Amino acid sequence: MEIPFDNSYSRLPEEFYRKVDPAAVKHPTLIQWNQSLAKDLGIPFDANDSDTLAAVFSGNQAIPGATPLAMAYAGHQFGRFTKQLGDGRAHLLGEVLTKQGKRKDIMLKGSGATPFSRRGDGRSSLGPVIREYLLSEAMHALGIPTTRALAAVATGESVYRESRLPGGVFTRVADSHIRIGTFEYFSSRGMKDHLQALLRYACERHYPRALEGSPDELVDRFLAQVVEGQAALIAKWMSIGFIHGVMNTDNASVAAITIDFGPCAFMDQFAYDRVYSSIDRHGRYAYHNQKQIGLWNLTRLAEALLPLLPQSQDSIERLQAVLNRYEAVYQKAWRYLFARKLGVSEDCQNLDELIRLFLDALADESLDFTQSFLALAEVLLDQDTLLPKTPKLGQFIDRWQREIKNIEVAVTQIRQTNPRFIPRNHLMEEVIAAALIGDYEPFYQLLKRCLDPFGSKDGSRYELPPKPHEVVKATFCGT
């Protein structure tokens, strides 16, 4: 197999990464290969040659043109700065250019130790591999900017966490793996030239229009692009009830894509302060905090960029003015997305109050977030619905229906905006449990639904919220 690599990151100064090869595994077997994504990337392959695909995407077989490396970065983790992080269990193989001229990273995760492993084994158990494959492809199908899944491989080896588990390697595709933490890495070390090189590289790769105009305002233009992208991204997370779980700056992409699916979750019963991540003990990254954490992370990016500006109060005020745009961009995106979910126009009167009234009603009754929005179509069609008849919901429905101008149009809008199938937590747990004993059929069945999230009812349990005994209260990080 050959992949048409064109590796620009490896041409940056050596301080940006450490060159290191993936570690071989004993008996790699292919679990899933994303044929349509491979075609988009221009990767020639034989989908039936599972042995070759397993060998390549486990790290056993070197690929001509690849330059395996582990990327260096720092990061604020739960508010505390760690100067040295980096890829501790991942290898960036290289980059490809799509037919549209877009540059994409191809990275192995769980592929062995690197200089950044911090005494870790660099491996992944099979559960996080299955989890990230499902979640990233589900997010893509939902229209959320995200990393993608190219391959999932079982290694035939065991890894040791709380117990002995089968191992796996995941192949991730991304617009890039440049993080806010990458900028913090060089800024915290006073490496101004490297920081400048990173800024220019990030602009060339993601925001070429930022390179137009006065060089003195390049930092401002770049930061503005990242602010707008992150604000819009987090508004989309909120609209589908997605809780990232670890919004550290090393997990925040400057390309404004969803990256690093650890203990993330799709919310079942709605609560503003819902937390699933087992490591988020104080709710820092709860559902309703994601908006403000996004701005907090962007403020850390602004601080990392300050050394590239004259050391003056004016420079601080310039970047603060850029950060101040976040609120307006977020609110515009949030209002548009929730108006679509309700089947109303975004210029309807008292839209914000209408959205809040419905969310408050869901919170009061602990109703399922995804199903409740979808049920609004049934209300308009005067069909049986799961929404209970409570005073607050009755008040909402009365006011909401007055904003509906055309029932047919509204029903179509609601069904095209609110997913029927999502990778619910209890389904994910079942899929992973089955995979750990070598049964991948539940994985294939859930993946099938997640790739068609707005599909029609199929009478399966995949569209239903969990029963009381199925509720998952905590999700866990793969490391």
C-alpha positions as CSV (number, residue, x, y, z in Angstrom):
1,M,0.0,0.0,0.0
2,E,1.2,3.5,-0.8
3,I,-0.2,6.7,0.5
4,P,0.5,10.0,-1.3
5,F,2.1,11.8,1.6
6,D,3.2,15.4,1.6
7,N,4.5,16.0,5.1
8,S,4.7,19.7,5.9
9,Y,4.8,19.4,9.8
10,S,8.0,17.3,9.7
11,R,9.7,20.2,7.8
12,L,9.2,22.5,10.8
13,P,12.1,22.9,13.3
14,E,13.0,19.7,15.2
15,E,11.7,21.2,18.5
16,F,8.1,20.8,17.2
17,Y,8.2,17.0,17.5
18,R,10.3,13.9,18.1
19,K,10.7,11.4,15.3
20,V,9.8,7.9,16.5
21,D,8.4,4.8,14.9
22,P,5.3,3.0,16.0
23,A,5.9,-0.2,18.0
24,A,4.9,-3.5,16.3
25,V,2.1,-5.7,17.7
26,K,1.7,-9.5,17.7
27,H,-1.4,-10.3,15.8
28,P,-3.2,-7.3,14.3
29,T,-6.7,-7.8,12.8
30,L,-8.8,-5.3,11.1
31,I,-12.1,-4.4,12.8
32,Q,-13.3,-1.6,10.6
33,W,-12.0,0.3,7.5
34,N,-13.6,3.6,6.4
35,Q,-13.7,3.0,2.6
36,S,-15.5,6.3,1.7
37,L,-13.0,8.4,3.8
38,A,-10.0,6.5,2.2
39,K,-11.4,7.4,-1.2
40,D,-11.8,11.0,-0.3
41,L,-8.2,11.1,0.9
42,G,-6.9,9.5,-2.4
43,I,-5.6,6.5,-0.6
44,P,-5.4,3.5,-2.9
45,F,-6.5,0.3,-1.2
46,D,-8.2,-3.0,-1.5
47,A,-10.9,-3.1,1.1
48,N,-10.8,-6.9,1.0
49,D,-7.1,-7.0,1.8
50,S,-7.7,-6.9,5.6
51,D,-4.3,-8.4,6.5
52,T,-2.4,-5.6,4.7
53,L,-4.7,-2.9,6.2
54,A,-4.3,-4.4,9.7
55,A,-0.5,-4.5,9.3
56,V,-0.3,-0.9,8.0
57,F,-2.8,0.7,10.5
58,S,-1.4,-1.1,13.5
59,G,2.0,0.3,12.8
60,N,3.5,-3.1,11.9
61,Q,4.2,-2.3,8.3
62,A,6.0,0.9,7.3
63,I,4.4,3.1,4.6
64,P,6.7,4.7,1.9
65,G,6.7,8.4,2.4
66,A,5.6,8.4,6.0
67,T,7.6,10.3,8.6
68,P,6.3,9.1,11.9
69,L,6.6,11.6,14.7
70,A,5.2,12.5,18.1
71,M,4.1,16.2,18.4
72,A,5.2,18.4,21.2
73,Y,2.6,20.5,23.1
74,A,1.8,21.8,26.6
75,G,-1.6,22.6,28.1
76,H,-3.9,23.7,30.8
77,Q,-5.5,20.6,32.3
78,F,-8.5,21.4,34.6
79,G,-7.1,24.9,34.9
80,R,-3.6,24.0,35.9
81,F,-0.7,24.5,33.4
82,T,1.5,21.6,32.4
83,K,4.6,22.7,30.5
84,Q,5.4,19.4,28.9
85,L,2.7,17.1,27.5
86,G,2.9,15.9,23.8
87,D,1.8,12.7,22.0
88,G,2.4,10.0,24.6
89,R,0.6,7.2,22.6
90,A,0.2,8.6,19.1
91,H,2.3,8.8,16.0
92,L,1.6,11.3,13.2
93,L,2.4,9.3,10.1
94,G,2.1,12.2,7.7
95,E,-0.3,14.3,5.7
96,V,-2.2,13.9,2.4
97,L,-3.7,16.4,0.1
98,T,-7.3,15.7,-0.9
99,K,-8.6,16.2,-4.4
100,Q,-10.0,19.6,-3.1
101,G,-6.5,20.6,-2.0
102,K,-7.2,20.2,1.7
103,R,-4.4,18.9,3.8
104,K,-5.2,16.1,6.3
105,D,-3.2,14.5,9.0
106,I,-3.1,10.7,9.4
107,M,-2.3,9.6,12.9
108,L,-2.1,6.3,14.8
109,K,-3.3,6.2,18.4
110,G,-2.3,3.5,20.8
111,S,0.7,2.7,18.6
112,G,3.4,2.6,21.3
113,A,5.6,4.7,23.6
114,T,7.2,8.0,22.5
115,P,9.5,10.5,24.3
116,F,6.3,12.1,25.7
117,S,4.8,9.0,27.2
118,R,5.7,10.0,30.8
119,R,6.3,6.4,31.9
120,G,3.2,5.2,30.1
121,D,3.1,2.2,27.8
122,G,1.8,4.2,24.8
123,R,-0.9,1.6,24.2
124,S,-4.7,1.8,24.1
125,S,-7.2,-0.8,25.1
126,L,-9.8,-1.8,22.6
127,G,-12.6,0.1,24.3
128,P,-11.3,3.7,23.5
129,V,-10.6,2.6,19.9
130,I,-14.2,1.5,19.4
131,R,-15.5,4.5,21.2
132,E,-13.6,7.1,19.2
133,Y,-14.5,5.4,15.9
134,L,-18.2,5.6,16.7
135,L,-18.1,9.1,18.2
136,S,-16.0,10.8,15.5
137,E,-18.1,9.3,12.7
138,A,-21.3,10.1,14.5
139,M,-20.2,13.7,14.9
140,H,-19.3,14.0,11.2
141,A,-22.7,12.6,10.2
142,L,-24.3,15.2,12.5
143,G,-22.5,18.0,10.7
144,I,-20.2,18.8,13.6
145,P,-16.6,19.7,12.6
146,T,-14.5,16.8,13.9
147,T,-11.6,14.5,13.5
148,R,-12.5,11.4,11.5
149,A,-12.0,7.6,11.8
150,L,-10.1,5.8,9.1
151,A,-9.4,2.4,10.7
152,A,-9.8,0.4,13.9
153,V,-7.5,-2.6,14.5
154,A,-7.2,-5.1,17.3
155,T,-3.6,-5.8,18.3
156,G,-3.8,-9.4,19.6
157,E,-2.0,-8.2,22.7
158,S,-3.2,-7.2,26.2
159,V,-2.8,-3.9,27.9
160,Y,-3.1,-3.4,31.7
161,R,-5.2,-0.7,33.2
162,E,-7.5,-1.5,36.1
163,S,-7.5,-5.0,34.6
164,R,-6.1,-6.9,31.7
165,L,-7.8,-5.8,28.4
166,P,-7.4,-6.5,24.7
167,G,-5.4,-3.8,22.9
168,G,-6.3,-1.8,19.8
169,V,-4.9,0.9,17.5
170,F,-7.1,3.7,16.1
171,T,-6.3,5.7,12.9
172,R,-7.4,9.3,13.2
173,V,-7.7,11.8,10.3
174,A,-7.7,15.5,11.1
175,D,-7.5,18.9,9.5
176,S,-4.5,19.2,11.8
177,H,-3.4,18.3,15.3
178,I,-2.3,21.9,16.2
179,R,-3.7,22.7,19.6
180,I,-3.9,25.8,21.8
181,G,-1.4,23.8,23.9
182,T,1.0,23.8,20.9
183,F,1.2,27.6,21.1
184,E,1.6,27.4,24.9
185,Y,4.5,25.0,24.5
186,F,6.7,27.5,22.7
187,S,5.4,30.6,24.4
188,S,6.1,29.2,27.9
189,R,9.7,28.5,26.9
190,G,10.3,31.9,25.5
191,M,10.9,30.4,22.0
192,K,9.7,33.5,20.1
193,D,11.0,32.4,16.7
194,H,9.4,29.0,17.0
195,L,6.1,30.7,18.1
196,Q,6.3,32.9,15.0
197,A,6.9,29.9,12.8
198,L,4.0,28.0,14.3
199,L,1.7,31.1,13.8
200,R,2.6,31.3,10.2
201,Y,2.3,27.6,9.6
202,A,-1.2,27.5,11.3
203,C,-2.3,30.4,9.1
204,E,-1.0,28.9,5.9
205,R,-2.8,25.6,6.7
206,H,-6.1,26.9,8.1
207,Y,-6.5,30.6,7.7
208,P,-4.6,31.8,4.6
209,R,-6.7,35.0,4.4
210,A,-5.2,36.0,7.7
211,L,-1.8,36.3,5.9
212,E,-3.3,39.2,3.8
213,G,-2.8,42.7,5.2
214,S,-0.4,44.2,7.6
215,P,2.1,41.8,9.2
216,D,1.7,43.8,12.4
217,E,-1.9,42.6,12.7
218,L,-1.4,39.0,11.8
219,V,-1.8,37.8,15.4
220,D,-5.1,39.7,15.7
221,R,-6.5,38.2,12.4
222,F,-5.4,34.7,13.4
223,L,-6.9,34.9,16.8
224,A,-10.2,36.3,15.4
225,Q,-10.5,33.3,13.1
226,V,-9.9,30.8,15.9
227,V,-12.4,32.7,18.2
228,E,-15.1,32.6,15.6
229,G,-14.5,28.9,14.8
230,Q,-14.4,27.8,18.4
231,A,-17.6,29.8,19.3
232,A,-19.5,28.3,16.4
233,L,-18.2,24.8,17.2
234,I,-19.2,24.9,20.9
235,A,-22.7,26.2,20.0
236,K,-23.1,23.1,17.8
237,W,-22.0,20.9,20.7
238,M,-24.7,22.5,22.9
239,S,-27.3,22.1,20.2
240,I,-27.0,18.3,20.2
241,G,-26.4,17.8,23.9
242,F,-22.8,16.9,23.5
243,I,-20.5,17.1,26.5
244,H,-16.8,17.0,25.7
245,G,-15.7,16.1,29.2
246,V,-12.1,17.3,29.1
247,M,-11.9,20.8,27.5
248,N,-8.3,21.3,28.4
249,T,-6.2,23.5,26.1
250,D,-4.3,20.5,24.8
251,N,-7.6,19.2,23.6
252,A,-8.7,22.5,21.9
253,S,-7.9,22.6,18.2
254,V,-7.0,25.9,16.5
255,A,-8.7,24.5,13.4
256,A,-11.9,24.6,15.4
257,I,-12.7,20.9,15.2
258,T,-13.8,18.4,17.9
259,I,-10.7,16.5,18.9
260,D,-9.8,13.9,21.6
261,F,-12.9,11.8,22.4
262,G,-12.1,10.7,25.9
263,P,-14.9,10.6,28.6
264,C,-17.3,12.6,26.4
265,A,-21.0,11.8,26.2
266,F,-24.3,12.6,24.5
267,M,-26.7,13.8,27.2
268,D,-29.7,11.6,28.0
269,Q,-31.8,13.3,30.7
270,F,-31.4,17.0,30.4
271,A,-29.7,19.0,33.2
272,Y,-27.8,22.2,32.7
273,D,-25.1,21.0,35.1
274,R,-24.9,17.5,33.6
275,V,-21.4,15.9,34.0
276,Y,-20.4,12.4,32.8
277,S,-16.6,12.5,32.9
278,S,-15.3,10.5,35.9
279,I,-12.3,12.8,36.1
280,D,-14.3,16.0,36.2
281,R,-15.1,15.8,39.9
282,H,-16.1,19.5,40.3
283,G,-18.1,19.9,37.1
284,R,-15.6,22.3,35.4
285,Y,-16.6,21.0,32.0
286,A,-20.4,20.4,32.7
287,Y,-22.8,21.1,29.8
288,H,-23.7,24.6,30.8
289,N,-20.0,25.6,31.4
290,Q,-18.8,24.7,27.9
291,K,-19.4,28.1,26.5
292,Q,-17.4,29.9,29.1
293,I,-14.6,27.3,29.1
294,G,-14.3,27.9,25.4
295,L,-13.6,31.5,26.0
296,W,-11.2,30.7,28.9
297,N,-9.2,28.5,26.6
298,L,-9.1,31.2,23.9
299,T,-7.8,33.6,26.5
300,R,-4.9,31.2,27.1
301,L,-4.2,31.3,23.4
302,A,-4.2,35.1,23.4
303,E,-1.8,35.0,26.3
304,A,0.5,32.6,24.4
305,L,0.5,34.9,21.4
306,L,1.3,38.1,23.4
307,P,5.1,37.7,23.0
308,L,4.7,38.3,19.3
309,L,3.3,41.8,19.9
310,P,4.9,44.9,21.4
311,Q,5.0,44.6,25.2
312,S,2.4,47.2,26.0
313,Q,-1.1,47.8,27.4
314,D,-2.2,48.5,23.8
315,S,-1.3,44.9,22.7
316,I,-3.4,43.5,25.6
317,E,-6.3,45.6,24.7
318,R,-6.1,44.6,21.0
319,L,-6.3,40.9,21.9
320,Q,-9.0,41.5,24.4
321,A,-11.1,43.3,21.7
322,V,-10.8,40.2,19.6
323,L,-11.8,37.9,22.5
324,N,-14.8,40.1,23.1
325,R,-16.2,39.0,19.7
326,Y,-16.7,35.5,21.1
327,E,-20.0,36.2,22.8
328,A,-21.8,37.6,19.8
329,V,-20.6,34.8,17.5
330,Y,-21.6,32.2,20.0
331,Q,-25.1,33.7,20.6
332,K,-25.8,34.1,16.9
333,A,-24.9,30.4,16.2
334,W,-26.7,29.2,19.3
335,R,-29.9,31.1,18.5
336,Y,-29.9,29.9,14.9
337,L,-29.3,26.2,15.8
338,F,-32.0,26.1,18.5
339,A,-34.5,27.9,16.3
340,R,-34.0,25.2,13.8
341,K,-34.5,22.5,16.5
342,L,-37.8,24.2,17.5
343,G,-39.0,24.5,13.9
344,V,-39.3,28.3,14.1
345,S,-37.6,31.3,12.4
346,E,-34.6,32.8,14.2
347,D,-36.2,36.2,13.9
348,C,-39.3,35.1,15.8
349,Q,-40.3,37.2,18.8
350,N,-38.7,36.3,22.2
351,L,-36.7,33.4,20.7
352,D,-34.3,33.3,23.6
353,E,-37.1,33.2,26.1
354,L,-38.8,30.4,24.1
355,I,-35.6,28.3,24.0
356,R,-35.0,28.8,27.7
357,L,-38.6,27.9,28.6
358,F,-38.4,24.6,26.8
359,L,-35.0,23.7,28.3
360,D,-36.2,24.6,31.8
361,A,-39.2,22.4,31.2
362,L,-36.9,19.5,30.2
363,A,-34.7,20.1,33.2
364,D,-37.7,20.2,35.6
365,E,-38.9,16.8,34.4
366,S,-35.5,15.3,33.6
367,L,-36.6,14.6,30.1
368,D,-34.5,13.1,27.4
369,F,-32.8,15.9,25.4
370,T,-32.7,14.3,22.0
371,Q,-36.1,12.7,22.0
372,S,-37.9,15.7,23.4
373,F,-36.9,18.0,20.6
374,L,-37.8,15.3,18.0
375,A,-41.2,14.9,19.8
376,L,-42.2,18.5,18.8
377,A,-42.9,17.2,15.3
378,E,-45.5,14.8,16.8
379,V,-47.1,17.6,18.8
380,L,-47.6,19.6,15.6
381,L,-49.1,16.6,13.8
382,D,-51.4,16.0,16.8
383,Q,-49.9,12.5,17.4
384,D,-49.1,10.7,20.6
385,T,-45.9,12.1,22.1
386,L,-43.6,11.2,25.0
387,L,-43.8,14.8,26.3
388,P,-45.7,14.9,29.6
389,K,-48.5,17.4,30.2
390,T,-47.0,19.7,32.7
391,P,-47.8,23.3,33.4
392,K,-44.4,24.6,32.1
393,L,-44.5,22.4,29.0
394,G,-48.1,23.5,28.4
395,Q,-47.0,27.1,28.6
396,F,-44.2,26.5,26.2
397,I,-46.3,24.6,23.7
398,D,-49.0,27.3,23.7
399,R,-46.4,30.1,23.0
400,W,-44.3,28.0,20.6
401,Q,-47.3,27.0,18.4
402,R,-48.2,30.6,17.9
403,E,-44.7,31.0,16.2
404,I,-45.3,28.2,13.8
405,K,-46.2,29.7,10.4
406,N,-46.4,26.4,8.4
407,I,-46.8,23.1,10.1
408,E,-45.4,21.0,7.2
409,V,-42.3,23.2,6.9
410,A,-41.8,23.1,10.7
411,V,-42.1,19.4,11.0
412,T,-39.6,18.9,8.2
413,Q,-37.2,21.3,9.8
414,I,-37.5,19.6,13.2
415,R,-36.8,16.2,11.7
416,Q,-33.9,17.4,9.6
417,T,-32.3,19.1,12.6
418,N,-32.9,16.8,15.5
419,P,-31.2,13.3,15.3
420,R,-33.1,10.1,15.9
421,F,-29.9,8.0,16.3
422,I,-27.0,9.1,18.4
423,P,-24.2,7.0,20.2
424,R,-26.0,6.9,23.5
425,N,-23.9,6.1,26.5
426,H,-25.6,2.8,27.4
427,L,-25.3,1.6,23.8
428,M,-21.6,2.5,23.7
429,E,-21.1,0.5,26.9
430,E,-22.8,-2.5,25.4
431,V,-20.8,-2.3,22.1
432,I,-17.5,-2.0,24.0
433,A,-18.4,-4.9,26.3
434,A,-19.2,-7.1,23.3
435,A,-16.0,-6.0,21.5
436,L,-13.9,-7.0,24.4
437,I,-15.0,-10.6,24.0
438,G,-14.5,-10.5,20.2
439,D,-18.1,-9.8,19.1
440,Y,-18.2,-6.7,16.8
441,E,-21.8,-7.1,15.5
442,P,-23.2,-4.6,18.1
443,F,-20.5,-2.1,16.9
444,Y,-21.5,-2.5,13.3
445,Q,-25.2,-2.1,14.1
446,L,-24.7,1.0,16.1
447,L,-22.3,2.5,13.6
448,K,-24.9,1.9,10.9
449,R,-27.5,4.0,12.8
450,C,-24.9,6.7,13.7
451,L,-24.0,7.2,10.0
452,D,-27.7,8.0,9.3
453,P,-28.6,10.1,12.4
454,F,-31.7,11.7,10.9
455,G,-33.1,8.5,9.4
456,S,-36.6,7.2,9.7
457,K,-37.9,5.2,12.6
458,D,-36.8,1.6,12.4
459,G,-38.5,0.2,15.5
460,S,-35.2,-0.6,17.1
461,R,-34.0,0.2,20.6
462,Y,-31.2,2.4,19.0
463,E,-33.6,5.4,18.9
464,L,-34.8,5.0,22.5
465,P,-33.3,6.6,25.6
466,P,-32.0,4.2,28.3
467,K,-34.3,2.4,30.7
468,P,-33.6,3.2,34.4
469,H,-31.3,0.2,34.8
470,E,-29.4,1.1,31.6
471,V,-28.5,4.7,32.6
472,V,-24.8,5.4,32.5
473,K,-23.7,8.0,35.1
474,A,-20.0,8.1,34.5
475,T,-17.7,7.9,31.4
476,F,-14.0,7.2,31.5
477,C,-10.9,8.4,29.8
478,G,-9.1,5.9,27.6
479,T,-5.7,6.6,29.1
